[in-house]
Amino acid sequence: GDDGKLYIVQARPETVASQKKVGVIEDYKMLEKGSDVLAEGRAVGKRIGSGKVNILKSIDEMSSFEKGQILVADMTDPDWEPIMKKAGAIVTNRGGRTCHAAIIARELGIPAVVGAG
């Protein structure tokens, strides 16, 4: 500040890097050979998700979402977080590695693909 003192106006715990296991190699293989690729985008994390797909066009459809389903949406914002916490994986049409869906997926350890549209 103008008075020569340092002021912390907001602080919150770091949630991603401190939880990483250093030196751990994860190796995944698909159990079944799939058909054609349906979409491509940027992978978030190193995990693979599987489950029933639930395409939500708006947050108003939240009640139809069940735990473990794959959330497919155009984009997410903080209002989507309750659904994202229940998701087995997340796919969004828009976004990049720093979009809301990618950040939340990394924090929660949920596999995701963003920018798949």
DRENDREN-388457 format. One record per residue: residue number from 1; residue in three letters; x negated, z negated, y negated of N, C-alpha, C in turn. Coordinates in pm, 1 decimal. Each point is the difference from the previous one (the first is absolute). Last residue first. Layout:
REM DRENDREN-388457
> filo:drenti:nxx:nzz:nyy:caxx:cazz:cayy:cxx:czz:cyy
> NUM:Ala:X:Z:Y:X:Z:Y:X:Z:Y .
...
This chain:
REM DRENDREN-388457
> filo:drenti:nxx:nzz:nyy:caxx:cazz:cayy:cxx:czz:cyy
> 117:Gly:1592.3:2895.2:2934.4:102.5:97.8:-36.0:-62.6:121.4:-49.2 .
> 116:Ala:-218.5:-419.1:127.0:30.0:86.6:114.2:100.9:109.5:-32.9 .
> 115:Gly:-239.3:-403.9:-231.3:-17.8:137.8:-44.3:28.5:100.3:110.1 .
> 114:Val:-125.1:-462.8:193.1:60.2:26.6:-130.7:-28.4:144.4:-39.7 .
> 113:Val:13.3:-357.5:450.9:-41.8:132.4:-44.5:72.5:24.0:-131.1 .
> 112:Ala:-131.2:-467.9:327.0:78.3:80.4:-93.4:-62.6:137.1:-19.2 .
> 111:Pro:1.6:-529.8:286.4:-46.7:138.2:-8.1:89.9:81.4:-92.2 .
> 110:Ile:-87.8:-530.0:-60.3:96.4:91.9:60.2:-55.2:141.9:-8.8 .
> 109:Gly:-162.4:-447.2:-177.1:-57.2:50.0:125.1:92.6:93.6:75.1 .
> 108:Leu:44.2:-226.3:-447.5:76.5:-50.6:113.8:-57.4:43.8:134.7 .
> 107:Glu:-199.9:140.0:-416.6:12.6:-146.0:-8.2:67.5:-58.2:123.7 .
> 106:Arg:-28.7:473.3:-44.0:-132.0:-60.2:24.1:8.7:-152.4:0.4 .
> 105:Ala:389.7:233.8:-112.3:-33.1:22.9:141.3:-135.1:-62.3:34.4 .
> 104:Ile:135.7:-1.9:-451.4:75.0:-97.8:79.3:-31.8:15.4:148.7 .
> 103:Ile:-193.9:315.5:-292.3:-50.0:-134.5:-30.8:69.1:-104.9:87.3 .
> 102:Ala:151.6:447.9:24.2:-133.7:-14.4:58.6:-54.7:-141.0:-21.1 .
> 101:Ala:414.1:117.8:-203.0:13.1:-6.4:146.1:-134.9:-23.0:67.2 .
> 100:His:6.9:66.8:-474.2:59.2:-127.2:41.3:6.7:-12.6:151.7 .
> 99:Cys:-378.6:326.0:-178.5:142.5:-15.7:-30.6:51.3:-132.8:56.3 .
> 98:Thr:-453.3:211.6:34.3:21.9:-114.0:-89.7:146.8:-18.4:-37.1 .
> 97:Arg:-166.3:357.4:290.0:-60.0:-123.0:52.2:22.3:-122.3:-89.2 .
> 96:Gly:357.6:380.7:-66.0:-138.6:12.3:43.3:-51.7:-135.3:44.4 .
> 95:Gly:515.7:285.8:-87.4:-93.6:-110.9:-15.7:-137.7:31.7:54.7 .
> 94:Arg:521.5:177.9:154.2:-90.2:7.6:-114.7:-95.4:-118.2:1.5 .
> 93:Asn:308.2:51.3:354.7:-20.6:140.1:-37.7:-103.4:13.7:-110.4 .
> 92:Thr:1.4:-407.8:368.4:62.2:40.7:-126.0:-32.7:145.7:-28.9 .
> 91:Val:7.6:-404.8:421.5:-32.7:138.2:-36.0:70.7:30.2:-131.3 .
> 90:Ile:-143.4:-451.7:347.2:59.5:52.0:-123.1:-47.4:143.2:-20.8 .
> 89:Ala:75.3:-403.3:425.9:-89.5:93.1:-69.0:76.0:53.8:-120.5 .
> 88:Gly:185.8:-346.1:238.6:-106.6:19.4:97.5:-105.0:95.3:-52.6 .
> 87:Ala:340.2:-328.1:-306.6:-30.0:131.8:56.6:-111.9:-3.9:103.4 .
> 86:Lys:188.2:-358.0:-296.7:61.7:11.1:132.1:-42.8:126.5:73.6 .
> 85:Lys:-140.2:-95.2:-448.5:-48.9:-112.1:80.9:55.4:4.6:142.0 .
> 84:Met:151.5:309.5:-328.3:-135.7:31.9:43.7:-57.1:-110.0:88.5 .
> 83:Ile:419.4:-61.6:-212.7:9.8:95.5:111.2:-138.5:26.5:56.6 .
> 82:Pro:24.2:-272.5:-383.0:63.9:-67.4:114.3:12.7:90.7:122.7 .
> 81:Glu:-182.1:191.1:-411.9:-87.9:-89.4:75.9:69.0:-74.9:114.2 .
> 80:Trp:165.1:322.8:-358.5:-4.0:37.9:141.4:-75.6:-101.6:86.2 .
> 79:Asp:33.8:-19.3:-486.2:131.0:-29.3:58.8:3.6:27.3:150.7 .
> 78:Pro:-390.1:108.2:-279.6:12.7:-139.7:45.0:135.4:-36.7:61.1 .
> 77:Asp:-109.2:502.6:47.2:-36.3:-83.3:-114.1:21.1:-144.6:45.2 .
> 76:Thr:-51.7:542.3:236.5:43.7:-139.7:-4.9:-41.2:-63.6:-132.1 .
> 75:Met:135.6:526.0:219.5:-99.8:-82.2:-68.6:50.2:-143.9:4.3 .
> 74:Asp:207.5:333.6:271.1:-68.2:87.4:-94.5:-116.0:-74.3:-64.5 .
> 73:Ala:135.0:-154.1:489.1:62.6:3.4:-132.4:-76.5:96.0:-89.6 .
> 72:Val:38.9:-250.4:525.8:-31.3:128.5:-62.4:78.4:5.9:-130.4 .
> 71:Leu:-153.9:-386.7:399.0:62.2:27.1:-129.4:-48.5:134.5:-51.8 .
> 70:Ile:49.3:-213.8:507.7:-92.0:71.5:-86.8:75.3:33.7:-128.2 .
> 69:Gln:114.3:-438.9:319.7:23.9:142.3:-21.9:-108.0:59.5:-89.7 .
> 68:Gly:37.2:-474.1:115.0:-77.2:84.5:90.1:22.1:149.0:-16.9 .
> 67:Lys:382.7:-334.8:-161.2:-140.6:-37.3:19.7:-65.9:92.4:102.4 .
> 66:Glu:415.5:196.6:-272.1:-24.4:-105.8:97.5:-149.4:-23.9:17.9 .
> 65:Phe:388.6:229.1:-376.5:-137.5:-5.1:50.8:-19.5:-120.0:91.6 .
> 64:Ser:398.3:126.1:-266.6:-8.1:74.0:126.3:-137.6:-10.8:65.5 .
> 63:Ser:113.1:-191.2:-433.9:67.9:-73.5:107.4:-8.1:70.9:134.7 .
> 62:Met:-172.5:192.6:-420.1:-82.5:-105.5:58.4:65.4:-67.7:120.8 .
> 61:Glu:122.2:367.4:-333.3:19.3:14.0:144.5:-75.6:-107.5:78.7 .
> 60:Asp:-28.8:54.7:-480.0:136.9:-40.8:31.2:30.2:7.6:149.7 .
> 59:Ile:-404.2:157.9:-210.2:-5.8:-141.7:35.4:139.0:-53.2:36.9 .
> 58:Ser:-96.9:523.2:74.0:-0.7:-94.0:-112.5:-2.7:-142.9:53.2 .
> 57:Lys:-41.7:372.6:289.8:-5.2:77.7:-123.8:1.5:-89.4:-123.5 .
> 56:Leu:-169.6:-56.7:534.2:80.5:-60.7:-105.9:-17.0:79.8:-128.1 .
> 55:Ile:-78.2:36.5:567.2:-22.5:67.7:-127.9:94.7:-59.9:-103.1 .
> 54:Asn:-222.4:-153.9:487.0:116.4:-22.6:-85.3:-32.1:58.9:-136.9 .
> 53:Val:-193.4:10.7:555.4:-11.0:38.0:-141.4:130.8:-29.0:-71.9 .
> 52:Lys:-236.3:-240.9:445.4:113.0:81.5:-43.2:-13.3:26.0:-149.6 .
> 51:Gly:-457.0:-93.7:250.6:130.4:-63.6:-5.1:106.4:98.5:-42.0 .
> 50:Ser:-577.0:-104.5:-26.9:101.9:76.0:72.1:130.2:-77.5:-6.4 .
> 49:Gly:-548.3:37.8:-230.0:130.3:-62.5:15.0:91.8:88.0:81.7 .
> 48:Ile:-560.6:-101.9:-97.6:100.7:98.8:37.2:130.7:-74.8:19.7 .
> 47:Arg:-483.3:-104.7:-307.3:92.1:-29.5:109.5:94.1:116.8:26.1 .
> 46:Lys:-346.8:-91.7:-352.4:-52.0:62.8:121.3:92.0:-20.2:119.0 .
> 45:Gly:69.1:38.2:-578.3:-41.0:-88.0:108.5:-43.6:79.7:121.4 .
> 44:Val:271.6:278.9:-288.3:-34.5:-127.6:-61.8:-31.0:-96.3:113.7 .
> 43:Ala:22.3:574.3:-73.1:14.5:-119.7:82.6:-43.8:-122.5:-79.4 .
> 42:Arg:205.7:479.8:-179.2:-118.4:-86.3:-3.0:27.3:-126.0:81.4 .
> 41:Gly:251.0:460.8:126.8:-19.9:-71.2:-125.4:-127.6:-80.6:7.8 .
> 40:Glu:381.0:361.8:282.7:-137.9:-42.7:-20.4:-8.9:-68.9:-134.5 .
> 39:Ala:398.7:149.4:407.9:-41.1:-21.3:-138.9:-146.7:-40.2:-2.1 .
> 38:Leu:214.3:142.5:404.1:116.9:5.2:-87.7:-36.2:-13.5:-146.8 .
> 37:Val:-246.4:191.5:476.9:-18.0:-92.1:-112.1:118.1:17.8:-95.4 .
> 36:Asp:67.1:117.8:525.8:-58.3:49.8:-124.3:-12.5:-110.0:-104.8 .
> 35:Ser:55.2:-210.5:457.2:24.7:141.2:-25.8:-67.0:38.2:-131.3 .
> 34:Gly:-191.1:-401.4:325.3:113.6:35.2:-83.5:16.9:149.5:-14.4 .
> 33:Lys:-209.1:-348.1:384.8:-35.6:117.1:-78.9:124.5:42.5:-77.0 .
> 32:Glu:-109.6:-511.8:148.3:70.1:121.3:38.9:-44.4:113.9:-89.4 .
> 31:Leu:-205.5:-415.4:-54.5:36.7:-9.6:140.5:66.5:127.4:49.8 .
> 30:Met:-382.0:-64.5:-395.0:143.0:20.6:17.5:31.9:-2.8:148.9 .
> 29:Lys:-411.3:-268.1:-227.2:31.8:125.0:68.2:150.4:7.9:14.5 .
> 28:Tyr:-422.0:-293.4:-288.7:138.4:21.8:38.6:14.1:134.4:69.0 .
> 27:Asp:-378.5:-401.6:-169.4:10.9:130.9:61.5:142.5:15.8:51.1 .
> 26:Glu:-331.8:-322.9:-350.2:130.8:17.9:60.6:8.3:142.4:51.7 .
> 25:Ile:-400.7:-382.7:-141.4:35.0:141.1:17.4:134.4:6.6:70.2 .
> 24:Val:-290.8:-375.5:-315.8:98.1:21.7:105.5:34.3:148.3:4.9 .
> 23:Gly:-294.2:-230.9:-327.0:-63.9:32.4:126.6:96.0:21.8:115.6 .
> 22:Val:180.8:-288.6:-398.1:-117.3:85.8:-10.2:-57.9:24.2:138.7 .
> 21:Lys:499.5:-120.2:-189.5:-93.9:-43.0:102.8:-116.3:98.7:-1.2 .
> 20:Lys:358.9:-143.7:-409.8:-57.2:101.7:87.6:-96.4:-63.6:99.0 .
> 19:Gln:245.2:-212.8:-374.0:56.6:-12.5:133.5:-57.6:101.4:98.4 .
> 18:Ser:-108.2:-23.4:-473.4:-40.2:-127.8:59.0:50.8:-17.2:142.7 .
> 17:Ala:115.3:387.0:-274.1:-138.8:0.3:46.8:-39.6:-129.9:69.1 .
> 16:Val:457.1:35.1:-182.5:-37.2:104.7:94.9:-140.4:-18.7:55.1 .
> 15:Thr:240.3:-279.8:-343.7:69.0:-3.1:129.0:-48.4:101.1:102.2 .
> 14:Glu:-109.4:-337.7:-467.5:-34.2:131.3:54.3:51.7:1.8:142.9 .
> 13:Pro:227.5:-318.8:-381.0:-99.9:10.7:107.0:-22.8:144.7:42.5 .
> 12:Arg:131.5:-124.0:-506.0:67.8:-4.6:128.5:-103.9:20.8:109.0 .
> 11:Ala:85.1:-74.1:-580.7:-88.9:-9.9:115.8:85.0:-3.1:125.4 .
> 10:Gln:1.4:70.9:-585.7:69.8:20.0:126.6:-102.1:-8.9:112.1 .
> 9:Val:-127.7:-97.0:-441.6:143.1:10.3:-26.9:81.3:26.2:125.8 .
> 8:Ile:-484.8:-226.4:-182.3:54.3:69.3:116.2:150.9:1.7:-17.7 .
> 7:Tyr:-428.2:-46.0:-366.8:131.8:-42.6:43.8:42.4:83.3:120.3 .
> 6:Leu:-468.6:-152.5:-306.3:56.3:89.4:99.9:132.8:-57.9:46.8 .
> 5:Lys:-266.4:-58.4:-498.2:33.0:-58.8:129.5:59.1:106.6:92.4 .
> 4:Gly:-124.7:53.1:-476.5:-117.3:-6.5:86.5:25.2:-62.3:136.4 .
> 3:Asp:317.4:109.0:-371.7:-65.4:-129.4:-16.9:-121.5:-17.5:91.4 .
> 2:Asp:294.8:383.7:-1.0:-69.1:-2.0:-128.5:-76.2:-130.2:-21.2 .
> 1:Gly:87.1:135.5:505.7:79.5:0.0:-117.4:-85.1:0.0:-125.6 .
